[in-house]
């Protein structure tokens, strides 16, 4: 029977090469954790810009409720602002879900690193655990990246729709533009 004191006295357990192999293995999840952090920061910035956009649109629509504060908006402008508000709301919800996914990836990579150390110290039969956690983290990163692609496409659709509106509106003010 192997007990903890016997395990700690095992000279095979604490060889330099084995220790270096464990430390090397623990570095890989740390690099992936850094990538997760970069994705989290980037997504957080995108979400912040989206929230700012929602607030600007809301302010423009709020002026419409109190027409004395500014020139009244045309019905076309109000309709376009409401569509942009819908796009931005959908993007904000999507980005919040993506951030949660990246946080789960980061947590998985931390757990991978910890489980590598634990599995190498105590139980060789746990070698499947760090591999599984690493794969789980990679899947979360891939899933988050997939949703960022969809969010970018939604952002592009919103921008193109706004460009069409601005072009159409500007042509009304150009002589012979209709």
N, C-alpha and C positions, 0 to 999 in steps of 0.2 A: 504494500500500500504506500502510495506517495503522499506525504504530508507536506505542508508548507515549509517547515524547517528543513526537511530533507531536500525539497526542491531548491531552496535557496543555497544549499551547500553543494549542489551539483556543479562540478567544474565545467561541464559541457554547456550549461545553460548561459553562463556569463563570459563567453569568449569574446574577444575584441571583434572578430569578423562577424559574429552573430549580432553583436550590439550595433555595429555600423550598418549592417543590413537592415535592422529594425529602424534605425534613425533615417536611413535613406528611404525606406518604405513610407515613413511618416511624413516626409517632405512633399511627396507627390500630392496628397490631399491638401496640404497647405497651399500649394500653388493653385490648385483648383478652387480653394477657398478665396484666394486673391482674385481670381477671375470672377467668382460669384459676387464679390464685393464691388468689382468694377461694374458688373451688370446691375447691381442694386443701386449704385450711385447714378448711373446713366438713366435707369428707369425712374428713379426718384426725381431727377431733373425734368424728365419728360412729363411726369405727373404734375410737377409744380407748374410747368408752362401751360399744361392743359387746364389746371385749376385757375390760373391767372386769366386764361382766355374765357372761361366760363364766367368769371366775375366781370370782365369787360363787357361781354355780351349782356349779362344781367343788368349792368349799369345802363347800357344803351336802351334796353327795353324798359327799365324803370323810368327813364326820362319820358318815355312815351305815355306812361300813366299820368305824369304831371307835366302836360305840354307847356306850361309857362316857363319851365326851366331851360328849354332848348327848342329849336325848330322841330316841329312834329315830323316823325318818320313816315315814309310812304308805306302803303300796305305791302308792296313788294319787298321793301327793306325789312319790315317786321317779319314777313314769312321767311326770308333768307336768314335772319338772325335766329329765328326759332329752329330752323334746320341745323344751323351751325351749333346751336346750344345742344341739340340732340346728338350730333356727331361728337361733340366734346364730352358730353355726359357718358356716351358709350365708350369713348376712349379712356376716360378717367376710371370707369369701372374695370375695364380690361387691364389697364396699367396697375391698378391696385392688386388684381389677381396675379399678375405677372410678378410683382414684388414679393408676394407671399410665396410663390413658387421658387423664386431665387433665394429667399430666406430658408426655405426647406432644403434647397440644394446646399447652401452654406452649412446648415445644421448637419446634414448627412456627411459632408466632408470632414467636419469636426469630429463627428462620431466615428468616422472611418479611421482617422488618425489615432484616436483614443483606443479603438478596438484593436488596431495593429499592435500597439504597445501591450495591451492586456493579453491578447492572444499569444504574443511571443513570450511573455513572462510566465504565464500560468498554464495555458492549455493549448497545445498544438492543434487539437481537434476543432478549435474555434477559427481556424484560418478562413473558413467560408464567410465569417461575419464581416471582416473588413472589405472583402471583395464585394459582397452583397451591398454593403453601405456605399461603397464607391460607385457601383453601378447605379444605385438609387439616386445618388447625387448627380451623376451624369445624366440620368433620365430627367430629373427636375430641371437641370440646365437646358437640356434640349427642348423640353416642353415650354419653358419660359421663352426661349429663343423663337420657337414656333409662334407663340402668341405675340411677340414683339413684331414679327413679320406681318401678322394680320393687323396689328394696331397701326403700323406704318402705312399699310394699304388704306386703312380707314382714314388716316390723316391726309393721305394723298387725295382721296375722293372728296373730302371736305374742302381741301384747298382748291381743287379743280372746280368744284361747284361754286365756290366763292369767286374765283377768277371769271367764270362765265357771267355771274351776276354783275361784277364790276365792269366787265367789258360791255355788257348790254346797257348798263346804266350810263356809262361814259359816252357811248355812242349817241344817246339821246341829247347830249349837250354839245355835240360836234355838228357844225352846219353840214347838212347833207348826209348825216351819219345814219339815218334810219333806213 
